[in-house]
Amino acid sequence: MPGAAPGKAPKTTRETILALRSWTPTLLSIRVTRDPGFRFIPGHYARLGIPDSSGRPVFRPLSIVSAPADPHLEFFCTLITGGEFSGRLASCRVGDPVEVEKASFGFLTVGSLAPGTDLWLLASGTGLAPYLSMLRDGAVSKAFDQIVVVHSVRRAAELAYAEELGRLAQVRPTADLRARLHYLPVVTREPGASPLSERIPALLADGRLPQAAGVTLDSAHSRVMVCGNPDMTAELRGLFTERGFRTTRRGTPGQIAFEKYW
């Protein structure tokens, strides 16, 4: 393995790109093979490395989209103009080699929250990624009665995975999977593209978000995850704090957990 010191086990595994999907010119999903020993919890991220012609990889942390039982790893990411990692990723093809660090990381997991009946998953852009892993796993549907996924983007074309989420929202609860899923897409810069069109903090502040979902939002029963751009997470932290939500701290479950992207 390139870069591994003599006598030491490598920190990465060499994997192969299985599929690439461009949602827009700057939004991309990548699926790669998975080492049988790689373990993660939905909500974790992994470090993906893309080598250059000499074999030297550049790594970036990316939230995992796939479920823990899947034989592959899937990631959802933004291509940044001028970024070294983004430039390499944009030129990748199926069959190309990549590297994945053996360890996964992160605290945005269902287990970090105190018990509750309703789960709100609030995301902007690629902040949707960890929630897809949770929903694909199925365990989250056994832990809650209602799950609300809110995905905010600027343009309708950026509503990645909308078809999958729409199908999940049509599934009727069963004895094994009791949660009812509500999917609320939010497009902010194309009037009429979605029923909700303002930023998530504004929709929360005036009560339109719970009204659209048909699910109450309170600290006694609701548990909230927020993943997205720093401005949104900062605003939502203030709004939820005012409403009595306690942020999860390491070792202390709360009613709300945050993850900032970029």
For each residue, the residues with C-beta under 8 A, 3 or more apart:
1: 4 10 12 14 99
2: 51 55 56 57
3: 10 56 57
4: 1 8 9 10 11
5: 8
6:
7:
8: 4 5
9: 4
10: 1 3 4 13
11: 4 101 102 103
12: 1 49 57 99 100 101 102
13: 10 35 37 38 99 100 102
14: 1 97 98 99
15: 32 33 34 35 73 97 98 99 100
16: 32 33 95 96 97 98
17: 20 30 31 32 92 93 94 95 96 97 98
18: 31 32 33 72 94
19: 29 30 31 94
20: 17 28 29 30 31 92 93 94
21: 28 29 30
22: 25 27 28
23: 27 28 29 157 158 160
24: 27 155 157 158
25: 22 79
26: 78 79 80
27: 22 23 24 76 77 78 79 126 158 160
28: 20 21 22 23 76 77 78 79 89 90
29: 19 20 21 23 65 74 75 76 77 160
30: 17 19 20 21 48 74 75 77 89 92
31: 17 18 19 20 66 72 73 74 75
32: 15 16 17 18 48 72 73 74 75 98 100
33: 15 16 18 71 72 73
34: 15 38 66 70 71 72 73 100
35: 13 15 38 100 102
36:
37: 13 102
38: 13 34 35 46 73 100 102 104
39: 68 104
40: 44 46 64 68 104
41: 44 68 104 106 109 111
42: 64 67 68 109 110 130 133 134 136 137 139 140
43: 63 106 107 108 109 110 112 130 133 134 225
44: 40 41 63 64 104 105 106 109 130 133
45: 61 62 63 64 104 105 106 130
46: 38 40 61 62 64 73 75 100 101 103 104 105
47: 59 60 61 62 100 101
48: 30 32 59 60 61 62 75 98 99 100
49: 12 57 58 59 98 99 100 101
50: 57 58 85 88 89 92 98 99
51: 2 54 55 56 57 97 98 99
52: 55 56 57 58 88
53:
54: 51
55: 2 51 52
56: 2 3 51 52
57: 2 3 12 49 50 51 52 98 99
58: 49 50 52 84 85 88
59: 47 48 49 85 99 101
60: 47 48 77 85
61: 45 46 47 48 105
62: 45 46 47 48 75 76 77 129
63: 43 44 45 75 76 106 126 129 130 133 227
64: 40 42 44 45 46 73 74 75 104 129 130 133
65: 29 74 75 76 129 132 133 136
66: 31 34 70 72 73 74 133 136
67: 42 70 133 136 137 138
68: 39 40 41 42 133 137
69: 137
70: 34 66 67 73 74 136
71: 33 34
72: 18 31 32 33 34 66
73: 15 31 32 33 34 38 46 64 66 70 100
74: 29 30 31 32 64 65 66 70
75: 29 30 31 32 46 48 62 63 64 65 129
76: 27 28 29 62 63 65 126 128 129 132 160 161
77: 27 28 29 30 60 62 89 126
78: 26 27 28 86 125 126 262
79: 25 26 27 28 83 86 89 90
80: 26 83 86
81: 86
82: 86 87
83: 79 80 86 87
84: 58 87 88
85: 50 58 59 60 88 89
86: 78 79 80 81 82 83 89 90
87: 82 83 84 90 91
88: 50 52 58 84 85 91 92
89: 28 30 50 77 79 85 86 92
90: 28 79 86 87
91: 87 88
92: 17 20 30 50 88 89 96 98
93: 17 20 96
94: 17 18 19 20
95: 16 17
96: 16 17 92 93
97: 14 15 16 17 51
98: 14 15 16 17 32 48 49 50 51 57 92
99: 1 12 13 14 15 48 49 50 51 57 59
100: 12 13 15 32 34 35 38 46 47 48 49 73
101: 11 12 46 47 49 59
102: 11 12 13 35 37 38
103: 11 46
104: 38 39 40 41 44 45 46 64
105: 44 45 46 61
106: 41 43 44 45 63 109 130 259
107: 43 112 248 250 257 259
108: 43 112 130 225 227 257 258 259
109: 41 42 43 44 106 112
110: 42 43 113 119 134 139 140 143
111: 41
112: 43 107 108 109 248 253 254 257
113: 110 116 119 223 225 248 253 254 255 256 257
114: 223 253 254 255
115:
116: 113 119 144 221 222 223 255
117: 144 145 146 221 222
118: 144 145 146 147 148 215 216 217 221 222 223
119: 110 113 116 140 143 144 146 147 148 179 222 223 224 225
120: 147 148 150 215 217 222 223 224 225
121: 131 134 147 148 149 150 225 227
122: 150 152 200 224 225 226 227 228 236
123: 127 128 131 149 150 151 152 226 227 228
124: 127 151 152 153 200 227 228 229 232 261
125: 78 128 152 153 158 228 229 261
126: 27 63 76 77 78 129 261
127: 123 124 130 227 228 229 259 261
128: 76 123 125 131 132 149 151 160 161 227
129: 62 63 64 65 75 76 126 132 133 227
130: 42 43 44 45 63 64 106 108 127 133 134 225 227 259
131: 121 123 128 134 135 149 225 227
132: 65 76 128 129 135 136 161 164
133: 42 43 44 63 64 65 66 67 68 129 130 136 137
134: 42 43 110 121 130 131 137 139 140
135: 131 132 138 140 141 147 149 165 168 181
136: 42 65 66 67 70 132 133
137: 42 67 68 69 133 134 140
138: 67 135 141 142 177
139: 42 110 134 142 143
140: 42 110 119 134 135 137 143 144 147 179
141: 135 138 144 147 173 177 178 179 181
142: 138 139 176 177 178 179
143: 110 119 139 140 179
144: 116 117 118 119 140 141 147 178 179 223
145: 117 118 178 179 180
146: 117 118 119 179 180 182 215
147: 118 119 120 121 135 140 141 144 179 180 181 182
148: 118 119 120 121 181 182 184 213 215
149: 121 123 128 131 135 165 181 182 183 184
150: 120 121 122 123 184 186 200 203 209 213
151: 123 124 128 159 162 165 183 184 185 186
152: 122 123 124 125 186 188 199 200 228 232
153: 124 125 156 158 159 185 186 187 188
154: 158 187 188 189 190
155: 24 158 187 189 190 193
156: 153 159 187 190 193 194
157: 23 24
158: 23 24 27 125 153 154 155
159: 151 153 156 162 185 187
160: 23 27 29 76 128
161: 76 128 132 164 165
162: 151 159 165 166 183 185
163: 166 167
164: 132 161 167 168
165: 135 149 151 161 162 168 169 181 183
166: 162 163 169 170 183
167: 163 164 170 171
168: 135 164 165 171 181 183
169: 165 166 181 182 183
170: 166 167
171: 167 168 177 181
172:
173: 141 177 178 179 180
174: 177 178
175: 178
176: 142
177: 138 141 142 171 173 174
178: 141 142 144 145 173 174 175
179: 119 140 141 142 143 144 145 146 147 173
180: 145 146 147 173
181: 135 141 147 148 149 165 168 169 171
182: 146 147 148 149 169 213 214 215
183: 149 151 162 165 166 168 169
184: 148 149 150 151 196 209 212 213
185: 151 153 159 162 194 196
186: 150 151 152 153 194 196 197 198 199 200 203
187: 153 154 155 156 159 190 193 194 197
188: 152 153 154 197 198 199
189: 154 155
190: 154 155 156 187 193
191: 197
192: 197
193: 155 156 187 190 197
194: 156 185 186 187 197
195: 212
196: 184 185 186 203 208 209 212
197: 186 187 188 191 192 193 194
198: 186 188 202 203 208
199: 152 186 188 202 203 232
200: 122 124 150 152 186 203 204 209 232 236
201: 204 205 232 235 236 239
202: 198 199 205 206
203: 150 186 196 198 199 200 206 208 209 212
204: 200 201 207 209 217 236 239
205: 201 202 239
206: 202 203
207: 204 210 211
208: 196 198 203 211 212
209: 150 184 196 200 203 204 212 213 217
210: 207 213 214 215 216 217
211: 207 208 214
212: 184 195 196 203 208 209
213: 148 150 182 184 209 210
214: 182 210 211
215: 118 120 146 148 182 210 222
216: 118 210 221 222
217: 118 120 204 209 210 222 224
218: 221 222 243
219: 222 243 244 245 246 255
220:
221: 116 117 118 216 218
222: 116 117 118 119 120 215 216 217 218 219 255
223: 113 114 116 118 119 120 144 255 256
224: 119 120 122 217 240 245 255 256 257
225: 43 108 113 119 120 121 122 130 131 256 257 258 259
226: 122 123 232 233 236 237 256 257 258 259
227: 63 108 121 122 123 124 127 128 129 130 131 233 258 259 260 261
228: 122 123 124 125 127 152 232 233 260 261
229: 124 125 127 232 233 260 261 262
230: 233 234 260 261 262
231: 234 235
232: 124 152 199 200 201 226 228 229 235 236
233: 226 227 228 229 230 236 237 258 259 260
234: 230 231 237 238
235: 201 231 232 238 239
236: 122 200 201 204 226 232 233 239 240 258
237: 226 233 234 240 241 247 256 258
238: 234 235 241 242
239: 201 204 205 235 236 242 243
240: 224 236 237 243 245 255 256
241: 237 238 244 245 247
242: 238 239
243: 218 219 239 240
244: 219 241
245: 219 224 240 241 254 255 256
246: 219 254 255 256
247: 237 241 254 256 257 258
248: 107 112 113 252 253 254 255 256 257
249: 252 254
250: 107
251:
252: 248 249
253: 112 113 114 248
254: 112 113 114 245 246 247 248 249 257
255: 113 114 116 219 222 223 224 240 245 246 248
256: 113 223 224 225 226 237 240 245 246 247 248
257: 107 108 112 113 224 225 226 247 248 254
258: 108 225 226 227 233 236 237 247
259: 106 107 108 127 130 225 226 227 233
260: 227 228 229 230 233
261: 124 125 126 127 227 228 229 230
262: 78 229 230
